[in-house]
């Protein structure tokens, strides 16, 4: 179990003045949680492994910050009315989107993650050994910025199933593995980025799609 307190945690900030920004500092925040690892020998040839992480985070002091997504929405509403993009009305409208982020979650901190695996082996008579792993991965959802904007900042959870079938011949220095990753072809989001310098675009980095591979290894 662990507990952390942070002072002046940095984040990428933006400004009411268009195309301006820099580094901001969240004055106080905290992270606490627990990590659990478990290994269980179920039979002579079957082993269960589990790694679980529980996490809670919070910004614990008042801090005023501009969510550029909200600022862009206010600005675009004025631009549609013909207001000059670099006029004072735009800066005032963007500044009105400044809000206190106290109580929000810290970015990129899923509250629950887990990796569960079954490892089993089997002797093949007069040949060698099979070493196999079936693995389940769950990555919980998180907020990708300190603003916790419900439109852009909520990154959903995903789960992935992987399978490895390994063949290890007796009295040989080589082995081969058949590997299947993300067998259900999950469209999970690994990371997200929102531009803070006036564009306001948000992009996602997806996890790899289903992959089927053959791996060859040699010890020397």
N, C-alpha and C positions, 0 to 999 in steps of 0.2 A: 504494500500500500504506500501511497506517496501523496505529498501535498507541496505545492509550489506557490510562492507569491512573487509576482513580477512588478518592478517599477519601470515606467517609461518603455513599455514594449512598443517597438516601432511598427508602423504600417505605412502603406503607400497612400498619401493624402492628396486631395485636390483642393481647389481654391474657387471662390466666387468669380474671380477674374478668369475669363475663358482661356483655356490652354495653359493654365498655370497649376503647379502642384509641387510636391516634394515628399519629404518624410515627416510623418506625424508621430506623436508619442502618446500612447494610452497610459495615463498616470499610474493606475493600479489595476491589477488583474490577478486571477488565481486559477490554478488547475489542481484537481485532486482526482484520485482514482485508484485502481488496483489492477494488477496483472496476475494471471493465474496460469500455471503450466502443470499439466498432468500427463503422466505416462502410465499405462496399465498393460501388463502382460496378460492377455486374455487366454491364450493357449501357447503351446511351444512355438507355434508358427504365426501367431496373430498378435499384433501390438497396436494399441490405441493411443494416439497422442492428441492432446488438446492444448491450445494456447488461446487465452481469452483476455481481452483488455476492456476495462470499464473506465470511462472518462467523463468528468464534468468540468466545465469551464465557465468563467463569468468575468466580465469587466466590473470591478467593484468600486470605482470612483467616477464621479461626474466628468464627462469629457464631451465637448461640443465638436462635431465633425460634419463635414459636408459629404453626403452620399451623392456622387456625381451622376448616378442613374436618376435620382429624384431631381437633381439640378438640371439635367438635360431635358427632362420632361417639361419642367417649367419654362425653360428657354425655348423649346420647340413650339410650345403653345403661343409664345409671344412672336416668334419668327413667322408663324402662320398668319399672324395679324399684320405683318409688314414692319415690325419693330427692327431697328438696325441691330445687327448681331453684336457689335462692340459698344453699344450704347449703355448708359447707366442703368436703364430699365432691366437689361439682361443680368447685370451683376446683382442688382437688388433682388430679382426673382430667384436667382441661384442661391443667394445668401439666405433667403427665406426657407430653403430646404435643409439648412443646418439643424441638426438634432443632437440630443444627448444620447450617447450610446451606453450609458451605465446600465448594467443588467443584461446586456447582450452576451451571446456566446463569443468566444474567441474563434478566429477562422481556422478551418481545416483541422478540426478536432472531433472526429466521430465519437459518439458516446459509447458505441459498442462495436468491437471487432472480434472475429473468432476464426481460428484455423483448426479444423478437425481432420484427422487423418487415420486411416487404417492401413497398416503395413503388414503384409503377409508374405511368407516365403513357402516354397514347395520344392522338394527334391525330385528331379526327374531321373529315373533309374538309368544308369550307364551313360549319362549325358552331363548333367550339371544341376544348377539351381535356378529357379525363378524367384525374383524379388520384385514385389508389386506394391504399389501405393495408390490408394484412392483418397483424394484430398478435397475437402470442402472449405471454401473461403467465403466469409461474410464480412463486408465492409459497410458499416453503418453510414447513414446520411450525415451531412454536416453543413454548416454555413461557411461560405468561402470568403466572406469579408466581415469586418467588425460591424457593419450596418445591419446585417441579418435581414436584408431586403427580401421580401417574400417572392418577388418577381424574378430576381436574378441570382440571389445568393444561396438558395436551397439546392444543395446537391444531393440527389436521392441515393439510397443504399443500393448495393448490388450483391449478388452471390455467384460464385464460380465453382465449377466442378472440374477437377483435373484427374487424369489417370496415367500411371506409368506402369508398363509391363517390362521387366528387365530379365534378360537371359544371360546367365553367367556359366559358361562351360567349365567343367572340371579341368584342372591342369592346363589352363589357358590364361594368357595375359590380356585377353580382349573380352569385351562384352557388348551387347546391343540392347537398346531400349526402344520400345514403341511408346510414344508420348502423345497424349491427347490433352490439350489445354482449352479451357472454357468450352467444354463439350456442349453446353446448352446454347452457345453463341449469344451470351448475354451482352446487351448494349450498355455496359456500365460506364459511368463518367469517372475517370481517374482524377482529373484536376480541371479547374475552371479559372478563367482570367477575365477581368473586366478592365478595359482601358480607362484610366482616370484623367487623361489629358485632353478632354474635350470631345473625343469621338464617342465614347459611351458604349462601344461594342463589347459584347461578351462572347467568348469562345470556349468550347469544351475540348478537352483532350480525352478521348475514349480509351478504354482498355482494349487490348488486342482481341480480335474476333476469334472464332474457333480455329485452332491450329492442330494439325495432325503431322507428327514428325517421326523420323527414325534417327536415333542417335547412336553413334558408334564410339566406343572408348577403348583405350589400351593403357595398361600399366607398364612402365619401363623405367 
